[in-house]
Amino acid sequence: IPERSYAVVVLDPGHGGVDGGCDVTIDGVMYKVKDIDLAVALYVRDYLEQMDNIQVYMTRETDKKVSLDDRPVVGNEKQADLFVSFHCNSFTKDTAKGLECYSHENSAESGKISEKLIACLKNAGLDTKIRGTRTADYKVLRESYYAAVLFEMGFMTNAEDLKNLTDDDYQKKLAKALADAIYSVVKK
């Protein structure tokens, strides 16, 4: 990472456009992962942009498809201090719930950042279970030259998580906690 007086963060709302991700219909209303990912990431961007010495870039700011190949390229081109991908989980059992942070198994730096982010979130007073950290071979993590993490913000298949994830006030609270955690690990 080049020596500079500010931190660069790239935010990557998962899915988009024709790729809706998982969707759940409740009482005739369909909720799509792509919409939740984008809403939370935009709130995170807005909070981060109010903080000192930080530059934020997005892989998408609207409901458009961005290929898996192109997503990590944005972070690599910007030489990001941190690349953060936003997603919502799903599981065959509706009992799985909570937020978790992934890093690539071959990136010790990303693993340490993931642990710091989760530690911050545990103290943020969020109304959700904090599941902790995991490693995965997701392309956005594997292909990032710099530190990269992926947040699974909750389970679409869990009624309590879905209620939170689709609530604007909760999205803002989650985004503020995520922005504060991100800022705490990248601030210069």
C-alpha positions in Angstrom: 0.0 0.0 0.0 1.5 3.4 -0.9 2.4 5.8 1.8 -0.5 8.3 2.0 -2.1 10.5 4.7 -5.6 8.9 4.2 -7.0 5.4 4.1 -8.7 4.0 1.0 -11.7 1.7 1.5 -13.6 -0.1 -1.3 -17.1 -1.2 -0.5 -18.6 -4.1 -2.5 -22.4 -4.6 -2.2 -22.9 -8.2 -3.3 -25.0 -9.3 -6.3 -26.9 -6.7 -8.3 -28.9 -6.4 -11.5 -30.0 -9.7 -12.8 -28.1 -11.4 -10.0 -30.5 -11.0 -7.0 -28.9 -13.4 -4.7 -31.2 -15.3 -2.3 -34.7 -14.0 -2.0 -37.4 -14.5 0.6 -41.1 -13.7 0.3 -43.1 -12.9 3.4 -46.7 -11.8 3.3 -46.4 -11.2 -0.4 -43.3 -9.0 -0.2 -40.1 -10.3 -1.8 -36.9 -9.3 -0.2 -33.7 -9.7 -2.3 -30.1 -9.9 -1.0 -28.9 -7.5 -3.6 -31.1 -4.7 -2.3 -30.1 -5.2 1.3 -26.4 -5.5 0.4 -26.6 -2.2 -1.5 -28.7 -0.3 1.1 -26.3 -1.2 4.0 -23.2 -0.5 1.9 -24.5 2.9 0.9 -25.1 3.8 4.5 -21.6 2.6 5.4 -20.2 4.8 2.6 -22.2 7.8 3.9 -20.9 7.3 7.5 -17.3 6.7 6.4 -17.3 9.8 4.2 -18.0 11.9 7.4 -14.8 10.6 9.0 -11.4 12.2 8.7 -8.7 11.0 6.3 -10.7 8.4 4.4 -11.5 7.9 0.7 -14.3 5.5 -0.1 -15.0 3.8 -3.5 -17.9 1.5 -4.4 -18.0 -1.4 -6.8 -21.6 -0.4 -7.5 -23.9 2.4 -6.3 -27.0 1.3 -8.1 -28.8 -2.0 -8.9 -26.5 -3.2 -11.6 -24.6 -6.4 -12.2 -20.9 -6.3 -11.5 -19.0 -9.5 -12.4 -17.1 -11.5 -9.8 -14.0 -10.8 -11.9 -14.4 -7.1 -11.8 -15.1 -6.7 -8.1 -11.6 -7.3 -6.6 -10.1 -5.3 -9.5 -11.6 -2.1 -8.1 -9.8 -2.6 -4.8 -6.6 -3.6 -6.5 -6.6 -0.6 -8.8 -7.3 1.8 -5.9 -4.7 0.0 -3.7 -7.3 -0.2 -1.0 -6.3 -0.4 2.6 -9.4 -2.5 2.9 -11.9 -4.1 0.5 -15.2 -5.0 2.2 -17.9 -7.1 0.5 -21.4 -7.1 1.9 -23.7 -10.2 1.7 -26.6 -11.9 3.4 -26.5 -15.5 4.3 -29.0 -18.3 3.9 -29.2 -21.9 5.3 -31.5 -24.9 5.0 -32.4 -24.5 8.7 -34.1 -21.4 9.9 -32.3 -21.6 13.2 -29.0 -20.3 11.8 -28.7 -16.6 12.6 -26.2 -13.8 13.0 -23.4 -11.8 11.5 -20.0 -13.2 10.6 -16.8 -11.9 8.8 -14.8 -13.9 6.3 -11.2 -13.6 5.2 -9.1 -15.7 2.8 -7.2 -18.5 4.5 -3.9 -17.4 2.8 -4.1 -13.8 4.0 -2.9 -13.5 7.6 -3.4 -9.7 7.4 -7.0 -10.1 6.4 -7.6 -12.6 9.1 -6.3 -10.2 11.8 -8.5 -7.4 10.4 -11.5 -9.7 10.4 -10.9 -10.5 14.1 -10.5 -6.8 14.9 -13.7 -6.0 13.0 -15.7 -8.7 14.9 -14.3 -7.5 18.2 -15.5 -4.0 17.5 -18.9 -5.3 16.4 -19.3 -7.3 19.6 -19.1 -4.0 21.5 -21.5 -2.1 19.2 -24.7 -3.1 20.9 -26.2 -4.7 17.7 -29.4 -6.6 18.2 -28.0 -9.7 16.5 -25.8 -12.7 17.2 -22.1 -12.1 16.4 -21.0 -15.5 15.0 -17.3 -14.5 14.7 -14.8 -15.0 11.9 -14.4 -17.7 9.2 -12.1 -18.3 6.3 -13.3 -19.0 2.8 -12.0 -19.2 -0.8 -14.4 -16.6 -2.2 -13.1 -15.0 -5.4 -13.4 -11.4 -4.0 -11.1 -12.4 -1.1 -8.7 -14.7 -3.1 -8.2 -12.2 -5.9 -7.6 -9.1 -3.7 -4.0 -8.0 -3.6 -4.7 -6.1 -0.4 -6.6 -6.8 2.8 -10.1 -8.0 2.1 -13.1 -9.2 4.2 -16.6 -10.3 3.4 -19.5 -9.7 5.9 -22.4 -12.0 6.0 -24.8 -9.6 7.8 -27.4 -12.1 8.8 -29.5 -15.0 7.5 -32.3 -14.3 5.1 -33.7 -17.7 6.2 -34.0 -16.6 9.8 -37.2 -14.6 10.7 -35.5 -12.5 13.3 -32.5 -11.7 11.1 -34.7 -11.0 8.1 -36.8 -8.6 10.1 -33.7 -6.7 11.1 -32.1 -6.8 7.7 -35.2 -5.3 6.0 -35.7 -2.6 8.6 -34.3 0.8 7.6 -33.5 1.8 11.2 -31.6 -1.5 11.8 -29.7 -1.1 8.5 -28.5 2.3 9.6 -27.5 1.0 13.0 -25.7 -1.9 11.5 -24.0 0.4 8.9 -22.9 2.8 11.6 -21.4 -0.1 13.6 -19.7 -1.5 10.5 -18.3 2.0 9.5 -17.0 2.6 13.0 -15.3 -0.9 13.0 -13.8 -0.3 9.5 -12.6 3.1 10.4 -10.9 1.7 13.6 -8.8 -0.7 11.6 -7.8 1.6 8.7 -7.5 5.1 10.2 -4.2 6.9 9.6 
